[in-house]
Structure formats: C-alpha cells, structure tokens
Amino acid sequence: TSIGILQNYGGAAINVEDFNGRIDDVMLFTRALSSEEIAMLYANSSSKNFTRNFTGLTEGGTYRFKAYTQDLMANVNSTEQRSVTITNITACTILDRANTLYTQQANIIPLTIPCLNITAQNITYNGNGFWIANSSLNGKLVISNQLNTTIKNCNITTSAVIGSVGIELTGASNSTIQNCTLSNGAAGLNILAGTLNLIIDEVNAVNNSIIGIGIGGGSNYTNVSDSNFSLSGASGNDINIIQNSINNIFLNTSYNINKENVVSGSYLTRKWYYRAYVNDTSGNNVSGANVTAYPQQGGLAFNLTTDSTGYTSMTEIIDYTNNGGTRSYYSLYNITAVNSSYLFNSHTYNVTLQQSNYKDVFTLTADTISPDVSIVYPTNNTNT
C-alpha cells in the first residue's frame, strides 16, 4: 500500500509524489464503519457507551468481532478477537454453548423453573423485546453462575411469592444486564456469591413486592446506571445491600431513599449526571471556561472546560455514600466558572435536590474594570 500521486507512463503506474508526513492512529477494517462507530473511537465522544446492532445474521452462523476505544491521551486499546454463534430460542431451555448469542423469537409462558439457565461462559441472551411471564409460577426465571454473561432486551414477570426472582446471578463476574424490565416478583434482581464487576444499565425492576435489587455475598463493584428499582408496596427494600458487598455505584437511578438498606460492612455510592453551560450577558456561548466543583468535605470533585457550544462534557457528581447505614452527603458543592476575559461566576449546588442536571447555567460578565494599583513600598521621596 502506498500514498501519493500516480502517473501513467506507457501503461505503467508510477508514484511521482510520495506522501511527506506522518499518519497517526492507523486502523484497517474489513467493512465500512458508521459515523457513530468512528466517533466512538475517540475520547471526546459525549456518549458513555456504544451499541452496534447487526441484523440479518444467519441462524447457527459464527461471527468474529473486536472492539476498539481511545482515551484522553490518544492511547488506543482493543479487546481480543471474539466470536459468537447465533441461536434462536422460543421456549424455556438450558443455554450451555459458550460464545453463543441466544435470541428469543417468541413470547414464553414458563411452566418450570428456571426458564433460562445459563451454564457456560461468554453467553449473551437477547430477549429481543419478547416477554417471559407467568405470574403464578414461583421461583427464579433467569439464572446464571457463569463469567461474562450478558442479558439484554428482556421483559420478565414472575409471582410475588417469597423466593420468586426475575434474574439471579451467582458468582457471574464481569457480566452485563441491559434494557430489561423485571416486574411483579418478590425480587426483581439478585446479585449473589461474589459476583464482581457487574454492569447494570437501563433496568426497571419495578412493582416487585420485597426487593428491587439485592446485592450480597461479597458482590463488589456493581455499576448501576439509568435504572429504576421502585417497589409497589409500602414495605420492603428498593435497594438491599448485605454481606460485605462494597464499592457499588448507583448513577442516575431512581428509588425511594427510605427503602435503601445497606448493612454494616457494605457500601454504596449514589451519583447523578452533571453538565455545565457557560454564556455571557449577551447570550453568547463562552468557550474555554474552566468549571470546578468542591464538595463541602473539601477536595476537588471535577475540573471541566467548555467547548465552542458553551457546554462542558458530561460528568458524574456524588450525592452521598452509604457506609453500613450511615450516609455522608457531599452537598453543598461550590461550583465556579472562570474565563480570563470575564469576571468569574460561582454558586452553591445541592445535588440531592437537583439530581441529574444537564444544563447548570453560569452567565459571565465581561471584565472591563481597570485594576487599582497602589505602591506601598518604596515610597516616593524627594532628596535635596
């Protein structure tokens, strides 16, 4: 492969002007990338994650894939090459083939439990928008004790009898649950037995009777975002964290704070999204403004810079931590916007009241006041 200008001399293509320069971050792909895929390769993307849906895949076919990303220092990293086999499901079954995508193709009324039992690593179950529902069946409908389990796009309904759970993971570390609705059970979601590094995104475990989400047995580093765990009744726990389960984060997630149970030895951090917008008194966007935040405990929470739109990038701001039942709130924050051409603007910020805020406005006034200068020393003296 060469880069330059080719000229045709007597039927032969000759490179007469070689490219004089350097090219950074070169990657070759076997297909054309979408604009969204290209944007996600770079660190300035505003999205926190990226989903690429491939359609028309053949039943029983095996497909290879690899993921790439770039950090703020322009370092590129990638996963290993992985493969997945496509299998459709229309009834309750055991999902036992590693590296396989199981896609639900019809609604299922389970007659036995569990309905879906994941027994091999690197399995993805895609509910595909269909439901699994039987409100009179007692037990756990979808279970896994395997690493790298992915459960997504599901809608699961079970009974309210104690012990009935929509999804239960036991020791299934490095797994993901995304875009699922779990309703009418005793518990929506249980995370047990040392399940580590779990990602839960856009999960609505609503209208369950006893527990919205339960985390126990030393299950640490669960990251929950954009979800809802509100119970249907007056009793029970929306959030139930027990048995020395620590470093569990709930970001932009709805639940009743009075139904948050964190026992001794367990730990929870609640966060919300935050983005600032800076303009001037004429309504013009202010780029290059630094927005810094300090919680009441002290220490820098974040330092952001506005772009040409006047907005900062999206970040996360801590509401409180719950250490064994004792909450420590970070509000009030002191947040300041500074640009060298303007007078600074600062205000206090109560994240507990604001929750997620996608446009915290700072209006700056142009700095047109000349400074007063006074010479204290040395004093003027007249010698004769």
C-alpha positions as CSV (number, residue, x, y, z in Angstrom):
1,T,0.0,0.0,0.0
2,S,1.3,3.5,-0.9
3,I,0.2,7.0,-0.5
4,G,0.9,9.7,-3.2
5,I,0.1,10.7,-6.8
6,L,0.3,8.1,-9.5
7,Q,1.0,9.0,-13.1
8,N,0.6,6.6,-16.1
9,Y,3.7,6.3,-18.2
10,G,3.5,3.8,-21.1
11,G,0.8,1.8,-19.3
12,A,2.7,1.6,-16.0
13,A,1.5,3.4,-12.9
14,I,4.5,5.3,-11.3
15,N,4.3,7.0,-7.9
16,V,5.7,10.5,-8.7
17,E,4.9,12.3,-5.5
18,D,5.3,10.3,-2.3
19,F,3.4,11.4,0.8
20,N,5.7,13.5,3.0
21,G,4.4,13.4,6.6
22,R,3.2,11.2,9.4
23,I,-0.1,9.4,9.9
24,D,-1.2,8.6,13.5
25,D,-3.8,6.1,14.8
26,V,-4.0,4.0,11.6
27,M,-6.6,1.1,11.8
28,L,-7.8,-1.0,8.9
29,F,-11.3,-2.6,9.0
30,T,-12.8,-5.3,6.8
31,R,-16.0,-3.2,6.4
32,A,-17.1,0.5,6.3
33,L,-17.7,2.0,9.7
34,S,-20.7,4.1,10.5
35,S,-20.3,7.7,11.6
36,E,-21.3,6.7,15.2
37,E,-18.7,3.9,15.2
38,I,-15.9,6.4,14.1
39,A,-16.9,8.9,16.7
40,M,-16.8,6.3,19.5
41,L,-13.1,5.6,18.7
42,Y,-12.2,9.0,20.1
43,A,-12.2,10.2,23.6
44,N,-14.2,13.4,23.0
45,S,-17.4,11.5,22.4
46,S,-20.2,12.5,24.7
47,S,-21.7,9.0,24.8
48,K,-20.8,6.8,27.8
49,N,-21.2,3.6,25.8
50,F,-21.9,2.5,22.3
51,T,-24.2,-0.2,20.9
52,R,-24.0,-1.6,17.4
53,N,-26.8,-3.8,16.2
54,F,-26.2,-6.3,13.4
55,T,-29.2,-7.7,11.6
56,G,-29.7,-10.5,9.1
57,L,-27.3,-12.8,10.9
58,T,-27.7,-16.5,10.0
59,E,-29.1,-19.0,12.5
60,G,-26.2,-21.3,13.5
61,G,-23.6,-19.0,12.0
62,T,-20.4,-18.0,13.8
63,Y,-19.2,-14.4,13.6
64,R,-16.0,-12.7,14.8
65,F,-15.7,-9.3,16.3
66,K,-13.3,-6.9,18.0
67,A,-13.9,-3.6,19.9
68,Y,-11.7,-0.5,19.9
69,T,-11.6,2.6,22.1
70,Q,-9.3,5.6,22.8
71,D,-8.6,7.5,26.0
72,L,-8.0,11.3,26.5
73,M,-4.3,10.8,25.9
74,A,-5.0,9.3,22.4
75,N,-4.0,5.8,23.5
76,V,-5.8,3.2,21.5
77,N,-6.8,-0.1,23.0
78,S,-8.8,-3.1,21.9
79,T,-10.3,-6.3,23.1
80,E,-9.1,-9.6,21.9
81,Q,-10.9,-11.0,18.8
82,R,-14.1,-12.8,19.9
83,S,-16.6,-15.0,18.2
84,V,-20.3,-15.6,18.7
85,T,-22.7,-18.2,17.4
86,I,-26.3,-17.3,16.6
87,T,-29.0,-19.5,18.2
88,N,-32.7,-18.7,18.4
89,I,-34.9,-19.8,21.3
90,T,-38.7,-20.0,21.5
91,A,-39.2,-21.9,24.8
92,C,-37.5,-22.4,28.2
93,T,-34.2,-24.1,27.8
94,I,-30.6,-24.5,29.1
95,L,-28.1,-22.1,27.5
96,D,-25.0,-24.2,27.5
97,R,-22.9,-23.3,24.5
98,A,-20.1,-20.9,25.2
99,N,-19.5,-17.9,23.0
100,T,-23.1,-18.1,21.8
101,L,-25.8,-15.4,21.2
102,Y,-29.2,-16.8,22.1
103,T,-32.0,-14.6,20.7
104,Q,-35.6,-15.0,21.8
105,Q,-38.1,-15.2,18.9
106,A,-41.4,-15.6,20.7
107,N,-43.1,-14.8,24.0
108,I,-42.7,-17.6,26.5
109,I,-45.1,-18.8,29.3
110,P,-42.8,-20.9,31.5
111,L,-44.2,-24.0,33.2
112,T,-41.0,-25.0,35.1
113,I,-38.2,-23.0,36.8
114,P,-35.7,-21.8,35.9
115,C,-37.0,-20.9,32.5
116,L,-33.5,-20.0,31.2
117,N,-30.4,-21.5,32.9
118,I,-27.1,-20.1,31.6
119,T,-24.4,-22.8,32.2
120,A,-21.4,-21.7,30.1
121,Q,-19.2,-18.6,29.8
122,N,-19.4,-15.8,27.3
123,I,-23.1,-16.3,26.6
124,T,-25.5,-13.5,25.5
125,Y,-29.2,-13.9,26.0
126,N,-31.1,-11.3,23.9
127,G,-34.8,-11.2,24.9
128,N,-35.4,-9.3,21.7
129,G,-38.3,-7.4,23.2
130,F,-40.3,-10.6,23.8
131,W,-41.5,-11.5,27.3
132,I,-41.2,-14.4,29.7
133,A,-44.2,-14.3,32.0
134,N,-46.1,-16.4,34.4
135,S,-47.4,-14.6,37.5
136,S,-48.5,-17.9,39.2
137,L,-45.1,-19.6,38.8
138,N,-42.9,-19.5,41.9
139,G,-39.1,-19.4,41.5
140,K,-36.2,-17.8,39.6
141,L,-36.9,-17.4,35.9
142,V,-33.4,-16.5,34.5
143,I,-30.2,-17.6,36.3
144,S,-26.5,-17.7,35.6
145,N,-23.4,-18.7,37.6
146,Q,-21.0,-18.1,34.6
147,L,-18.5,-15.4,33.8
148,N,-19.2,-12.8,31.1
149,T,-22.9,-13.4,30.9
150,T,-24.9,-10.7,29.0
151,I,-28.7,-10.4,29.5
152,K,-30.4,-7.7,27.5
153,N,-33.7,-6.5,26.0
154,C,-35.8,-8.8,28.2
155,N,-39.2,-8.4,29.9
156,I,-39.7,-10.9,32.8
157,T,-42.7,-11.3,35.0
158,T,-43.0,-13.8,37.9
159,S,-45.0,-14.3,41.1
160,A,-44.9,-12.2,44.3
161,V,-44.3,-15.3,46.4
162,I,-41.0,-15.2,48.5
163,G,-38.2,-16.7,46.6
164,S,-39.5,-15.7,43.2
165,V,-36.9,-13.6,41.3
166,G,-36.8,-12.2,37.8
167,I,-33.0,-12.6,37.3
168,E,-30.4,-14.0,39.7
169,L,-26.6,-14.0,39.1
170,T,-24.5,-16.2,41.4
171,G,-20.7,-15.7,41.0
172,A,-21.3,-14.4,37.5
173,S,-18.5,-11.8,37.4
174,N,-17.8,-9.4,34.5
175,S,-21.4,-9.7,33.4
176,T,-23.9,-7.2,32.0
177,I,-27.7,-6.7,32.3
178,Q,-29.1,-4.1,30.0
179,N,-32.5,-2.8,29.0
180,C,-34.6,-5.2,31.0
181,T,-37.9,-4.9,32.8
182,L,-38.4,-7.2,35.8
183,S,-41.8,-6.9,37.5
184,N,-44.4,-8.4,39.9
185,G,-41.9,-10.8,41.6
186,A,-40.8,-10.9,45.2
187,A,-37.4,-9.6,44.0
188,G,-36.6,-8.1,40.6
189,L,-32.8,-8.8,40.6
190,N,-30.5,-10.7,42.9
191,I,-26.7,-10.4,42.7
192,L,-25.0,-13.0,44.9
193,A,-21.9,-15.1,45.9
194,G,-19.1,-12.8,44.9
195,T,-20.3,-11.5,41.6
196,L,-17.8,-8.8,40.7
197,N,-17.6,-6.0,38.2
198,L,-21.3,-6.2,37.1
199,I,-22.7,-3.6,34.8
200,I,-26.5,-2.9,35.1
201,D,-27.9,-0.3,32.7
202,E,-31.5,0.7,31.9
203,V,-33.0,-1.9,34.1
204,N,-36.5,-1.3,35.5
205,A,-37.1,-3.7,38.4
206,V,-40.5,-2.1,39.3
207,N,-43.6,-3.2,41.1
208,N,-41.9,-6.1,42.9
209,S,-43.1,-6.7,46.4
210,I,-40.0,-7.3,48.6
211,I,-36.7,-6.3,46.9
212,G,-36.0,-4.2,43.8
213,I,-32.3,-5.2,43.6
214,G,-30.4,-7.3,46.2
215,I,-26.6,-7.4,46.3
216,G,-25.0,-9.8,48.7
217,G,-22.4,-12.4,49.5
218,G,-19.4,-10.1,48.9
219,S,-20.6,-9.0,45.4
220,N,-18.5,-5.9,44.8
221,Y,-18.0,-3.2,42.1
222,T,-21.6,-3.3,40.8
223,N,-22.2,-0.3,38.5
224,V,-25.8,0.6,38.1
225,S,-26.9,3.4,35.7
226,D,-30.1,4.9,34.3
227,S,-32.3,2.4,36.1
228,N,-35.4,2.2,38.4
229,F,-35.9,0.0,41.4
230,S,-39.1,1.3,42.9
231,L,-41.2,-1.3,44.8
232,S,-45.0,-1.4,44.5
233,G,-45.9,-1.6,48.2
234,A,-45.1,0.4,51.4
235,S,-42.7,-2.2,52.8
236,G,-39.6,-3.9,51.5
237,N,-36.3,-2.5,50.2
238,D,-35.8,-0.9,46.8
239,I,-32.1,-1.4,47.4
240,N,-30.8,-4.2,49.7
241,I,-27.0,-4.5,50.1
242,I,-25.8,-7.0,52.6
243,Q,-22.9,-9.4,53.5
244,N,-19.9,-7.2,53.0
245,S,-20.7,-6.0,49.5
246,I,-18.7,-2.9,48.7
247,N,-18.0,-0.3,46.1
248,N,-21.4,-0.5,44.5
249,I,-22.4,2.6,42.5
250,F,-25.9,3.8,41.6
251,L,-25.8,6.5,38.9
252,N,-28.9,8.4,37.8
253,T,-31.0,5.6,39.3
254,S,-34.5,6.1,40.9
255,Y,-35.5,4.5,44.1
256,N,-37.0,5.5,47.5
257,I,-34.2,6.6,49.8
258,N,-36.3,5.4,52.8
259,K,-36.1,1.9,51.2
260,E,-32.4,1.8,50.9
261,N,-30.9,-0.9,53.2
262,V,-27.1,-1.0,53.5
263,V,-25.9,-3.2,56.4
264,S,-22.6,-3.0,58.3
265,G,-19.7,-3.9,56.2
266,S,-21.4,-2.9,52.9
267,Y,-21.0,0.3,50.9
268,L,-23.0,2.3,48.3
269,T,-22.2,5.5,46.4
270,R,-25.1,7.4,44.8
271,K,-24.3,9.7,41.8
272,W,-26.0,11.8,39.2
273,Y,-25.1,13.3,35.8
274,Y,-23.8,16.8,35.7
275,R,-23.0,19.2,32.8
276,A,-22.5,23.0,32.9
277,Y,-23.3,25.6,30.3
278,V,-21.5,29.0,30.3
279,N,-22.6,32.1,28.4
280,D,-22.1,35.8,28.7
281,T,-24.5,38.6,29.5
282,S,-25.2,39.0,25.7
283,G,-26.2,35.3,25.4
284,N,-23.0,34.3,23.6
285,N,-21.5,30.9,24.3
286,V,-18.3,31.1,26.3
287,S,-15.7,28.5,25.3
288,G,-12.5,27.7,27.3
289,A,-14.2,28.4,30.6
290,N,-13.0,26.2,33.5
291,V,-15.8,24.9,35.7
292,T,-14.6,23.5,39.0
293,A,-16.5,21.9,41.9
294,Y,-15.7,21.4,45.5
295,P,-17.9,19.4,47.9
296,Q,-18.5,20.5,51.5
297,Q,-15.9,18.0,52.7
298,G,-13.2,19.7,50.6
299,G,-11.1,18.4,47.8
300,L,-11.6,18.9,44.0
301,A,-14.6,17.0,42.7
302,F,-14.1,17.8,39.0
303,N,-12.5,20.4,36.6
304,L,-14.2,20.7,33.3
305,T,-13.7,23.0,30.3
306,T,-16.4,24.3,28.0
307,D,-16.2,23.9,24.2
308,S,-17.5,26.1,21.4
309,T,-21.1,25.3,22.3
310,G,-20.6,26.7,25.9
311,Y,-21.1,23.2,27.3
312,T,-18.7,21.1,29.3
313,S,-18.6,17.3,28.8
314,M,-20.9,15.2,30.9
315,T,-19.5,14.1,34.2
316,E,-20.7,12.4,37.3
317,I,-21.3,14.1,40.7
318,I,-21.6,12.3,44.0
319,D,-24.7,12.8,46.0
320,Y,-23.8,10.7,49.1
321,T,-22.1,7.5,50.2
322,N,-23.8,5.0,52.5
323,N,-21.4,3.0,54.6
324,G,-23.2,0.4,56.7
325,G,-26.3,2.5,57.0
326,T,-24.6,5.9,57.7
327,R,-25.0,8.4,54.8
328,S,-22.4,11.1,54.2
329,Y,-23.7,13.8,51.9
330,Y,-21.4,15.8,49.6
331,S,-23.7,18.9,49.2
332,L,-23.5,21.8,49.3
333,Y,-21.0,22.0,46.4
334,N,-19.3,25.2,45.5
335,I,-19.1,25.4,41.7
336,T,-17.2,28.2,39.9
337,A,-16.9,29.1,36.2
338,V,-13.8,31.1,35.2
339,N,-12.6,32.6,31.9
340,S,-9.8,35.1,31.7
341,S,-11.9,37.6,29.6
342,Y,-14.7,37.7,32.2
343,L,-15.4,38.1,35.9
344,F,-15.9,34.7,37.5
345,N,-19.3,33.4,38.5
346,S,-19.9,31.0,41.4
347,H,-22.8,29.4,43.1
348,T,-23.6,26.6,45.6
349,Y,-25.2,23.4,44.3
350,N,-27.3,20.9,46.1
351,V,-27.1,17.7,44.1
352,T,-29.5,15.9,46.4
353,L,-32.2,18.3,45.3
354,Q,-31.1,18.8,41.7
355,Q,-30.2,15.1,41.0
356,S,-29.2,14.8,37.3
357,N,-28.6,18.3,35.7
358,Y,-27.7,18.5,32.1
359,K,-27.5,22.4,32.0
360,D,-26.2,24.1,35.0
361,V,-26.0,27.7,33.7
362,F,-23.3,30.2,34.5
363,T,-23.5,33.7,33.0
364,L,-20.3,35.7,32.9
365,T,-19.8,39.4,32.8
366,A,-17.0,40.9,30.7
367,D,-14.1,42.1,32.7
368,T,-13.9,45.8,31.7
369,I,-12.9,47.3,35.1
370,S,-9.3,48.6,35.2
371,P,-7.4,47.5,38.3
372,D,-6.4,49.9,41.1
373,V,-2.7,49.9,41.6
374,S,-1.2,51.3,44.8
375,I,2.6,51.3,45.5
376,V,3.2,50.7,49.2
377,Y,7.0,50.4,49.1
378,P,9.2,52.1,48.3
379,T,7.5,55.4,49.0
380,N,8.2,58.5,46.9
381,N,11.0,60.6,48.4
382,T,12.5,63.9,47.4
383,N,16.1,64.4,48.3
384,T,17.8,67.9,48.3
